[in-house]
Amino acid sequence: MRRVIPVVVILAAIGGISWYTSGLKPAEPAVDKAAIWIDTVRRGPMLLQVRGIGKLAPEEIRWIPATVNGFVERKLLEPGARVQPDTVLVELSDPQLEHDVLSAEWSLRTEEANLAELIVQLQSQRLTQAANLSQTESEHREAQLEYESYRELLDAGIASALDVRRKESILDRLSRNIQTEKERQEISKDSIDTQLAKQQVRVDQARAIYALRKNQLEQLKVRAGVDGVLQELLVDIGQRIGMGTNLARVVNPEKLKAEITISETQARDVQLGQEVSVDTRNGVIEGRVSRIDPAVRNGSVTVDIRLTGELPKGARPDLSVDGTIVLERLDDIVYIGRPVHGEPDSRVGLFRLDPDGKRATRVMVTLGRSSVNTMEVKEGLQPGDQVILSDMTERDGIDSIRIN
C-alpha cells in the first residue's frame, strides 16, 4: 500500500494538470515593432497614380544614309562627338565613281569644243551669205544704172530697143536674185538657231552628268547634315557600303522625351495630356503624356512623355528614369498606404492596432482603387486607425498578435 499510494497520487496530479492546460488558449505570437510597417488610415484627397520605368530618348533623330556605293576609307569621329551640318563623319572611296567623273568631265569638254566649232562654222556661213547678198545688190545697182543709161540713149536714138530690153532683163534677174538671197538668209538663220540649240542641249546634258558625278564624288564624304551629337556610327573601316545603308545616327541632346513602360492592366486608365513626374535620379522633371503605344509588348505598354520642365545636368539619351503618371485626383476619400498583398477592389485581412499599440487584431478590410503608394479603403477601417501593412503571411490563421 505504501508503494501504491504515491503512484496513484502522481497519476492523479498528472491528469489534473493535463485537464487544466487543455482548457488554456495558446499564447499570442509577438512581433517586434521595428520589424513591421505600420500606417495610419487617413481621410482627404488622394492621387491615383501609376508608375513605370524607362529611359530618356531624343525627340529629333536623324539617320545618315549612304547616297553612293563605296568602301569605308576613314572614320573621323566617335559616338558622343558634337557635330554641325558640314561635319564629315566618314570618308568613302569608289574607284569606278572617280573614273566616271573623269569621263563625264572629258565628255563635257568635247561637247563644249564642238559647240565652239559649230559657232565658228555657222558664223562663216552667215558671213558668206551676207557677202553674196551684198554682191548681188551691188550688181543690181550697176544694172539699174546701165538700164537707165540705155533708156536715155534710146530716147536720143543712139541705142536700140533690144539693148534696152536686155538691160531690163538683167535688172529683173538681179532683183530676183536679191530676193532669193534674202530668203536664203532667213532660212539659214532658222537653221543656225536650230543647230546651235541642238548642240547646246548636248553641252547642257554633258554638264548635268558631270555635275551629278562630281556631286556623287563629293558625297563620298558623309556629312552630319544637322546640329547635334553623334550617337551611333555603324560602320567599320574597309566595309563595303551600298546606297541607302544607314551609316550613323545624330540626335539633338537639347530635346529629349521620356519613354516609360506601364503594365497593361494599369495602362487602361492612361490618357493623353495627363501630368507626369519623371525622376532622373538627379532631379525631377514635369511632363505630360504625349503618345500611348497602341500595341502591347511583353505585357507592357510604352508611353511617351513630353518634358515641360528644364532638363537637369547629366540628362542624356538612354538615361534610366522613373515616371509617375497622375490618373485622377480624388477628394474626401479614406485611404492607407499600399499593403504588401493588397489588390484593387479586393477584400483582405489586416492587423489593426489597439489604442494602446501593444496588441493588434485581424480585421477584414475592403479595398478600392489603388495608386502607386496608397489604396482606397471602402469598409473595415476608420480614419485614425493604425494597421500593419507588412507581409504577415506567416501569421495566417492567427487573429491577434502582441507588439513588442
Contacts in CASP RR format, 6 or more apart in sequence:
PFRMAT RR
TARGET T0000
AUTHOR 0000-0000-0000
METHOD contacts of the structure
MODEL  1
MRRVIPVVVILAAIGGISWYTSGLKPAEPAVDKAAIWIDTVRRGPMLLQV
RGIGKLAPEEIRWIPATVNGFVERKLLEPGARVQPDTVLVELSDPQLEHD
VLSAEWSLRTEEANLAELIVQLQSQRLTQAANLSQTESEHREAQLEYESY
RELLDAGIASALDVRRKESILDRLSRNIQTEKERQEISKDSIDTQLAKQQ
VRVDQARAIYALRKNQLEQLKVRAGVDGVLQELLVDIGQRIGMGTNLARV
VNPEKLKAEITISETQARDVQLGQEVSVDTRNGVIEGRVSRIDPAVRNGS
VTVDIRLTGELPKGARPDLSVDGTIVLERLDDIVYIGRPVHGEPDSRVGL
FRLDPDGKRATRVMVTLGRSSVNTMEVKEGLQPGDQVILSDMTERDGIDS
IRIN
28 359 0 8 1.000
28 398 0 8 1.000
28 400 0 8 1.000
28 401 0 8 1.000
28 402 0 8 1.000
29 395 0 8 1.000
29 398 0 8 1.000
29 401 0 8 1.000
29 402 0 8 1.000
30 401 0 8 1.000
30 402 0 8 1.000
30 403 0 8 1.000
30 404 0 8 1.000
31 401 0 8 1.000
31 402 0 8 1.000
31 403 0 8 1.000
31 404 0 8 1.000
32 404 0 8 1.000
33 403 0 8 1.000
33 404 0 8 1.000
35 390 0 8 1.000
36 388 0 8 1.000
36 390 0 8 1.000
37 388 0 8 1.000
37 389 0 8 1.000
37 390 0 8 1.000
38 353 0 8 1.000
38 386 0 8 1.000
38 387 0 8 1.000
38 388 0 8 1.000
38 389 0 8 1.000
39 336 0 8 1.000
39 337 0 8 1.000
39 386 0 8 1.000
39 387 0 8 1.000
39 389 0 8 1.000
40 336 0 8 1.000
40 384 0 8 1.000
40 385 0 8 1.000
40 386 0 8 1.000
41 334 0 8 1.000
41 335 0 8 1.000
41 336 0 8 1.000
41 377 0 8 1.000
41 381 0 8 1.000
41 382 0 8 1.000
41 383 0 8 1.000
41 384 0 8 1.000
41 385 0 8 1.000
41 386 0 8 1.000
41 387 0 8 1.000
42 334 0 8 1.000
42 335 0 8 1.000
42 336 0 8 1.000
42 383 0 8 1.000
42 384 0 8 1.000
43 332 0 8 1.000
43 333 0 8 1.000
43 334 0 8 1.000
43 335 0 8 1.000
43 383 0 8 1.000
44 331 0 8 1.000
44 332 0 8 1.000
44 333 0 8 1.000
44 334 0 8 1.000
44 335 0 8 1.000
45 329 0 8 1.000
45 330 0 8 1.000
45 331 0 8 1.000
45 332 0 8 1.000
45 333 0 8 1.000
46 329 0 8 1.000
46 330 0 8 1.000
46 333 0 8 1.000
46 335 0 8 1.000
46 371 0 8 1.000
46 374 0 8 1.000
46 376 0 8 1.000
47 326 0 8 1.000
47 328 0 8 1.000
47 329 0 8 1.000
47 330 0 8 1.000
47 371 0 8 1.000
47 374 0 8 1.000
48 269 0 8 1.000
48 326 0 8 1.000
48 327 0 8 1.000
48 328 0 8 1.000
48 329 0 8 1.000
48 330 0 8 1.000
48 369 0 8 1.000
48 370 0 8 1.000
48 371 0 8 1.000
49 324 0 8 1.000
49 325 0 8 1.000
49 326 0 8 1.000
49 327 0 8 1.000
49 371 0 8 1.000
49 372 0 8 1.000
49 373 0 8 1.000
50 262 0 8 1.000
50 263 0 8 1.000
50 266 0 8 1.000
50 267 0 8 1.000
50 269 0 8 1.000
50 270 0 8 1.000
50 324 0 8 1.000
50 325 0 8 1.000
50 327 0 8 1.000
50 371 0 8 1.000
50 372 0 8 1.000
51 322 0 8 1.000
51 323 0 8 1.000
51 324 0 8 1.000
51 325 0 8 1.000
51 372 0 8 1.000
52 260 0 8 1.000
52 261 0 8 1.000
52 262 0 8 1.000
52 322 0 8 1.000
52 323 0 8 1.000
52 324 0 8 1.000
52 325 0 8 1.000
53 260 0 8 1.000
53 261 0 8 1.000
53 320 0 8 1.000
53 321 0 8 1.000
53 322 0 8 1.000
53 323 0 8 1.000
54 258 0 8 1.000
54 259 0 8 1.000
54 260 0 8 1.000
54 261 0 8 1.000
54 320 0 8 1.000
54 321 0 8 1.000
54 322 0 8 1.000
54 323 0 8 1.000
55 258 0 8 1.000
55 259 0 8 1.000
55 317 0 8 1.000
55 318 0 8 1.000
55 319 0 8 1.000
55 320 0 8 1.000
55 321 0 8 1.000
56 256 0 8 1.000
56 257 0 8 1.000
56 258 0 8 1.000
56 259 0 8 1.000
56 280 0 8 1.000
56 315 0 8 1.000
56 316 0 8 1.000
56 317 0 8 1.000
56 318 0 8 1.000
56 319 0 8 1.000
56 321 0 8 1.000
57 256 0 8 1.000
57 257 0 8 1.000
57 258 0 8 1.000
57 259 0 8 1.000
57 317 0 8 1.000
57 318 0 8 1.000
58 231 0 8 1.000
58 251 0 8 1.000
58 252 0 8 1.000
58 253 0 8 1.000
58 255 0 8 1.000
58 256 0 8 1.000
58 257 0 8 1.000
58 317 0 8 1.000
59 252 0 8 1.000
59 255 0 8 1.000
59 256 0 8 1.000
59 257 0 8 1.000
60 226 0 8 1.000
60 251 0 8 1.000
60 252 0 8 1.000
60 255 0 8 1.000
61 249 0 8 1.000
61 250 0 8 1.000
61 251 0 8 1.000
62 224 0 8 1.000
62 225 0 8 1.000
62 226 0 8 1.000
62 249 0 8 1.000
62 250 0 8 1.000
62 251 0 8 1.000
63 246 0 8 1.000
63 248 0 8 1.000
63 249 0 8 1.000
64 89 0 8 1.000
64 222 0 8 1.000
64 223 0 8 1.000
64 224 0 8 1.000
64 225 0 8 1.000
64 246 0 8 1.000
64 247 0 8 1.000
64 248 0 8 1.000
64 249 0 8 1.000
64 250 0 8 1.000
65 244 0 8 1.000
65 245 0 8 1.000
65 246 0 8 1.000
65 247 0 8 1.000
66 92 0 8 1.000
66 222 0 8 1.000
66 241 0 8 1.000
66 242 0 8 1.000
66 243 0 8 1.000
66 244 0 8 1.000
66 245 0 8 1.000
66 246 0 8 1.000
66 247 0 8 1.000
67 216 0 8 1.000
67 219 0 8 1.000
67 243 0 8 1.000
67 244 0 8 1.000
68 92 0 8 1.000
68 94 0 8 1.000
68 97 0 8 1.000
68 216 0 8 1.000
68 219 0 8 1.000
68 220 0 8 1.000
68 243 0 8 1.000
69 94 0 8 1.000
69 97 0 8 1.000
69 240 0 8 1.000
69 241 0 8 1.000
69 242 0 8 1.000
69 243 0 8 1.000
70 92 0 8 1.000
70 93 0 8 1.000
70 94 0 8 1.000
70 97 0 8 1.000
70 220 0 8 1.000
70 240 0 8 1.000
70 241 0 8 1.000
70 242 0 8 1.000
71 92 0 8 1.000
71 93 0 8 1.000
71 94 0 8 1.000
71 238 0 8 1.000
71 239 0 8 1.000
71 240 0 8 1.000
71 241 0 8 1.000
72 90 0 8 1.000
72 91 0 8 1.000
72 92 0 8 1.000
72 235 0 8 1.000
72 236 0 8 1.000
72 237 0 8 1.000
72 238 0 8 1.000
72 239 0 8 1.000
72 241 0 8 1.000
73 91 0 8 1.000
73 92 0 8 1.000
73 93 0 8 1.000
73 220 0 8 1.000
73 237 0 8 1.000
73 238 0 8 1.000
74 90 0 8 1.000
74 91 0 8 1.000
74 237 0 8 1.000
75 89 0 8 1.000
75 90 0 8 1.000
75 233 0 8 1.000
75 235 0 8 1.000
75 236 0 8 1.000
75 237 0 8 1.000
76 88 0 8 1.000
76 89 0 8 1.000
76 90 0 8 1.000
76 91 0 8 1.000
77 83 0 8 1.000
77 87 0 8 1.000
77 89 0 8 1.000
77 230 0 8 1.000
77 233 0 8 1.000
78 230 0 8 1.000
78 233 0 8 1.000
79 230 0 8 1.000
79 231 0 8 1.000
79 232 0 8 1.000
79 233 0 8 1.000
80 229 0 8 1.000
80 230 0 8 1.000
80 231 0 8 1.000
81 229 0 8 1.000
81 230 0 8 1.000
82 228 0 8 1.000
82 229 0 8 1.000
82 230 0 8 1.000
83 89 0 8 1.000
83 224 0 8 1.000
83 225 0 8 1.000
83 226 0 8 1.000
83 227 0 8 1.000
83 228 0 8 1.000
83 229 0 8 1.000
83 230 0 8 1.000
83 250 0 8 1.000
84 224 0 8 1.000
84 225 0 8 1.000
84 227 0 8 1.000
84 228 0 8 1.000
85 223 0 8 1.000
85 224 0 8 1.000
85 225 0 8 1.000
85 226 0 8 1.000
85 227 0 8 1.000
86 223 0 8 1.000
86 224 0 8 1.000
86 225 0 8 1.000
87 223 0 8 1.000
87 224 0 8 1.000
87 225 0 8 1.000
88 221 0 8 1.000
88 222 0 8 1.000
88 223 0 8 1.000
89 222 0 8 1.000
89 223 0 8 1.000
89 224 0 8 1.000
89 230 0 8 1.000
89 233 0 8 1.000
89 247 0 8 1.000
89 248 0 8 1.000
90 221 0 8 1.000
90 222 0 8 1.000
90 233 0 8 1.000
90 235 0 8 1.000
90 247 0 8 1.000
90 248 0 8 1.000
91 220 0 8 1.000
91 221 0 8 1.000
91 222 0 8 1.000
92 220 0 8 1.000
92 221 0 8 1.000
92 222 0 8 1.000
92 241 0 8 1.000
93 220 0 8 1.000
94 220 0 8 1.000
97 213 0 8 1.000
97 216 0 8 1.000
97 217 0 8 1.000
97 220 0 8 1.000
98 217 0 8 1.000
100 213 0 8 1.000
100 216 0 8 1.000
101 210 0 8 1.000
101 213 0 8 1.000
101 214 0 8 1.000
101 216 0 8 1.000
101 217 0 8 1.000
104 206 0 8 1.000
104 209 0 8 1.000
104 210 0 8 1.000
104 212 0 8 1.000
104 213 0 8 1.000
104 214 0 8 1.000
105 210 0 8 1.000
107 206 0 8 1.000
107 209 0 8 1.000
107 210 0 8 1.000
108 203 0 8 1.000
108 206 0 8 1.000
108 207 0 8 1.000
108 209 0 8 1.000
108 210 0 8 1.000
110 206 0 8 1.000
111 199 0 8 1.000
111 202 0 8 1.000
111 203 0 8 1.000
111 205 0 8 1.000
111 206 0 8 1.000
112 203 0 8 1.000
112 206 0 8 1.000
114 199 0 8 1.000
114 202 0 8 1.000
115 196 0 8 1.000
115 199 0 8 1.000
115 200 0 8 1.000
115 202 0 8 1.000
115 203 0 8 1.000
118 195 0 8 1.000
118 196 0 8 1.000
118 199 0 8 1.000
119 196 0 8 1.000
122 192 0 8 1.000
122 195 0 8 1.000
122 196 0 8 1.000
125 188 0 8 1.000
125 192 0 8 1.000
126 185 0 8 1.000
126 188 0 8 1.000
126 189 0 8 1.000
126 192 0 8 1.000
129 181 0 8 1.000
129 184 0 8 1.000
129 185 0 8 1.000
129 188 0 8 1.000
130 185 0 8 1.000
132 181 0 8 1.000
133 178 0 8 1.000
133 181 0 8 1.000
133 182 0 8 1.000
133 185 0 8 1.000
136 174 0 8 1.000
136 177 0 8 1.000
136 178 0 8 1.000
136 181 0 8 1.000
137 178 0 8 1.000
139 174 0 8 1.000
140 171 0 8 1.000
140 174 0 8 1.000
140 175 0 8 1.000
140 177 0 8 1.000
140 178 0 8 1.000
143 167 0 8 1.000
143 170 0 8 1.000
143 171 0 8 1.000
143 174 0 8 1.000
144 171 0 8 1.000
146 167 0 8 1.000
146 170 0 8 1.000
147 164 0 8 1.000
147 167 0 8 1.000
147 168 0 8 1.000
147 170 0 8 1.000
147 171 0 8 1.000
150 159 0 8 1.000
150 163 0 8 1.000
150 164 0 8 1.000
150 167 0 8 1.000
151 164 0 8 1.000
153 159 0 8 1.000
153 163 0 8 1.000
154 160 0 8 1.000
154 161 0 8 1.000
154 163 0 8 1.000
154 164 0 8 1.000
222 247 0 8 1.000
222 248 0 8 1.000
224 230 0 8 1.000
224 248 0 8 1.000
224 250 0 8 1.000
225 250 0 8 1.000
226 250 0 8 1.000
226 252 0 8 1.000
227 252 0 8 1.000
228 250 0 8 1.000
228 251 0 8 1.000
228 252 0 8 1.000
228 253 0 8 1.000
229 250 0 8 1.000
229 251 0 8 1.000
229 252 0 8 1.000
229 253 0 8 1.000
230 248 0 8 1.000
230 249 0 8 1.000
230 250 0 8 1.000
231 249 0 8 1.000
231 250 0 8 1.000
231 251 0 8 1.000
231 317 0 8 1.000
232 248 0 8 1.000
232 249 0 8 1.000
233 247 0 8 1.000
233 248 0 8 1.000
234 246 0 8 1.000
234 247 0 8 1.000
234 248 0 8 1.000
234 249 0 8 1.000
235 241 0 8 1.000
235 247 0 8 1.000
235 248 0 8 1.000
241 247 0 8 1.000
251 317 0 8 1.000
253 316 0 8 1.000
253 317 0 8 1.000
254 311 0 8 1.000
256 307 0 8 1.000
256 311 0 8 1.000
256 315 0 8 1.000
256 316 0 8 1.000
256 317 0 8 1.000
257 290 0 8 1.000
257 304 0 8 1.000
257 305 0 8 1.000
257 306 0 8 1.000
257 307 0 8 1.000
258 276 0 8 1.000
258 278 0 8 1.000
258 285 0 8 1.000
258 287 0 8 1.000
258 304 0 8 1.000
258 305 0 8 1.000
258 307 0 8 1.000
258 321 0 8 1.000
258 323 0 8 1.000
259 302 0 8 1.000
259 303 0 8 1.000
259 304 0 8 1.000
259 305 0 8 1.000
260 278 0 8 1.000
260 302 0 8 1.000
260 303 0 8 1.000
260 305 0 8 1.000
260 321 0 8 1.000
260 322 0 8 1.000
260 323 0 8 1.000
261 300 0 8 1.000
261 301 0 8 1.000
261 302 0 8 1.000
261 303 0 8 1.000
262 270 0 8 1.000
262 300 0 8 1.000
262 301 0 8 1.000
262 303 0 8 1.000
262 325 0 8 1.000
263 299 0 8 1.000
263 300 0 8 1.000
263 301 0 8 1.000
264 296 0 8 1.000
264 299 0 8 1.000
264 300 0 8 1.000
264 301 0 8 1.000
267 292 0 8 1.000
267 300 0 8 1.000
267 301 0 8 1.000
267 303 0 8 1.000
269 327 0 8 1.000
269 328 0 8 1.000
270 289 0 8 1.000
270 292 0 8 1.000
270 301 0 8 1.000
270 303 0 8 1.000
270 325 0 8 1.000
270 327 0 8 1.000
271 289 0 8 1.000
271 292 0 8 1.000
271 327 0 8 1.000
272 289 0 8 1.000
272 290 0 8 1.000
272 291 0 8 1.000
272 292 0 8 1.000
273 288 0 8 1.000
273 289 0 8 1.000
273 290 0 8 1.000
274 288 0 8 1.000
274 289 0 8 1.000
274 325 0 8 1.000
274 326 0 8 1.000
274 327 0 8 1.000
275 286 0 8 1.000
275 287 0 8 1.000
275 288 0 8 1.000
275 325 0 8 1.000
275 326 0 8 1.000
276 286 0 8 1.000
276 287 0 8 1.000
276 288 0 8 1.000
276 289 0 8 1.000
276 305 0 8 1.000
276 323 0 8 1.000
276 324 0 8 1.000
276 325 0 8 1.000
276 326 0 8 1.000
277 284 0 8 1.000
277 285 0 8 1.000
277 286 0 8 1.000
277 287 0 8 1.000
277 323 0 8 1.000
277 324 0 8 1.000
277 326 0 8 1.000
278 284 0 8 1.000
278 285 0 8 1.000
278 286 0 8 1.000
278 287 0 8 1.000
278 305 0 8 1.000
278 307 0 8 1.000
278 321 0 8 1.000
278 322 0 8 1.000
278 323 0 8 1.000
278 324 0 8 1.000
279 321 0 8 1.000
279 322 0 8 1.000
279 323 0 8 1.000
279 324 0 8 1.000
280 312 0 8 1.000
280 314 0 8 1.000
280 315 0 8 1.000
280 319 0 8 1.000
280 321 0 8 1.000
281 320 0 8 1.000
281 321 0 8 1.000
282 312 0 8 1.000
282 313 0 8 1.000
282 314 0 8 1.000
282 315 0 8 1.000
283 312 0 8 1.000
285 307 0 8 1.000
285 308 0 8 1.000
285 309 0 8 1.000
285 310 0 8 1.000
285 311 0 8 1.000
285 312 0 8 1.000
285 315 0 8 1.000
286 307 0 8 1.000
286 308 0 8 1.000
286 309 0 8 1.000
287 305 0 8 1.000
287 306 0 8 1.000
287 307 0 8 1.000
287 308 0 8 1.000
287 309 0 8 1.000
288 305 0 8 1.000
288 306 0 8 1.000
288 308 0 8 1.000
289 303 0 8 1.000
289 304 0 8 1.000
289 305 0 8 1.000
289 306 0 8 1.000
289 325 0 8 1.000
290 304 0 8 1.000
290 305 0 8 1.000
290 306 0 8 1.000
291 303 0 8 1.000
291 304 0 8 1.000
292 301 0 8 1.000
292 302 0 8 1.000
292 303 0 8 1.000
292 304 0 8 1.000
293 301 0 8 1.000
293 302 0 8 1.000
293 303 0 8 1.000
293 304 0 8 1.000
295 301 0 8 1.000
303 325 0 8 1.000
305 323 0 8 1.000
324 372 0 8 1.000
330 369 0 8 1.000
330 376 0 8 1.000
333 376 0 8 1.000
334 376 0 8 1.000
334 377 0 8 1.000
334 378 0 8 1.000
334 381 0 8 1.000
334 382 0 8 1.000
334 383 0 8 1.000
335 374 0 8 1.000
335 375 0 8 1.000
335 376 0 8 1.000
335 377 0 8 1.000
336 374 0 8 1.000
336 375 0 8 1.000
336 377 0 8 1.000
336 381 0 8 1.000
336 387 0 8 1.000
336 389 0 8 1.000
337 373 0 8 1.000
337 374 0 8 1.000
337 375 0 8 1.000
337 389 0 8 1.000
338 370 0 8 1.000
338 371 0 8 1.000
338 372 0 8 1.000
338 373 0 8 1.000
338 374 0 8 1.000
338 375 0 8 1.000
338 389 0 8 1.000
339 348 0 8 1.000
339 350 0 8 1.000
339 367 0 8 1.000
339 375 0 8 1.000
339 389 0 8 1.000
340 389 0 8 1.000
340 390 0 8 1.000
340 391 0 8 1.000
341 348 0 8 1.000
341 391 0 8 1.000
341 393 0 8 1.000
342 348 0 8 1.000
342 367 0 8 1.000
342 370 0 8 1.000
342 375 0 8 1.000
343 367 0 8 1.000
343 370 0 8 1.000
344 367 0 8 1.000
344 368 0 8 1.000
344 369 0 8 1.000
344 370 0 8 1.000
344 375 0 8 1.000
345 367 0 8 1.000
345 368 0 8 1.000
345 369 0 8 1.000
346 366 0 8 1.000
346 367 0 8 1.000
346 368 0 8 1.000
347 364 0 8 1.000
347 365 0 8 1.000
347 366 0 8 1.000
347 367 0 8 1.000
348 364 0 8 1.000
348 365 0 8 1.000
348 367 0 8 1.000
349 362 0 8 1.000
349 363 0 8 1.000
349 364 0 8 1.000
349 365 0 8 1.000
350 362 0 8 1.000
350 363 0 8 1.000
350 365 0 8 1.000
350 381 0 8 1.000
350 387 0 8 1.000
350 388 0 8 1.000
350 389 0 8 1.000
351 360 0 8 1.000
351 361 0 8 1.000
351 362 0 8 1.000
351 363 0 8 1.000
351 387 0 8 1.000
351 388 0 8 1.000
351 392 0 8 1.000
351 395 0 8 1.000
351 400 0 8 1.000
351 401 0 8 1.000
352 360 0 8 1.000
352 361 0 8 1.000
352 362 0 8 1.000
352 363 0 8 1.000
352 381 0 8 1.000
352 385 0 8 1.000
352 386 0 8 1.000
352 387 0 8 1.000
353 359 0 8 1.000
353 360 0 8 1.000
353 385 0 8 1.000
353 386 0 8 1.000
353 387 0 8 1.000
353 388 0 8 1.000
353 403 0 8 1.000
354 360 0 8 1.000
354 361 0 8 1.000
357 386 0 8 1.000
357 403 0 8 1.000
358 402 0 8 1.000
358 403 0 8 1.000
359 400 0 8 1.000
359 401 0 8 1.000
359 402 0 8 1.000
359 403 0 8 1.000
360 388 0 8 1.000
360 400 0 8 1.000
360 401 0 8 1.000
360 403 0 8 1.000
361 399 0 8 1.000
361 400 0 8 1.000
362 398 0 8 1.000
362 399 0 8 1.000
362 400 0 8 1.000
363 380 0 8 1.000
363 381 0 8 1.000
364 380 0 8 1.000
365 377 0 8 1.000
365 379 0 8 1.000
365 380 0 8 1.000
365 381 0 8 1.000
365 387 0 8 1.000
366 377 0 8 1.000
366 378 0 8 1.000
366 379 0 8 1.000
366 380 0 8 1.000
367 375 0 8 1.000
367 376 0 8 1.000
367 377 0 8 1.000
367 378 0 8 1.000
368 375 0 8 1.000
368 376 0 8 1.000
368 377 0 8 1.000
368 378 0 8 1.000
369 375 0 8 1.000
369 376 0 8 1.000
370 376 0 8 1.000
381 387 0 8 1.000
395 401 0 8 1.000
END
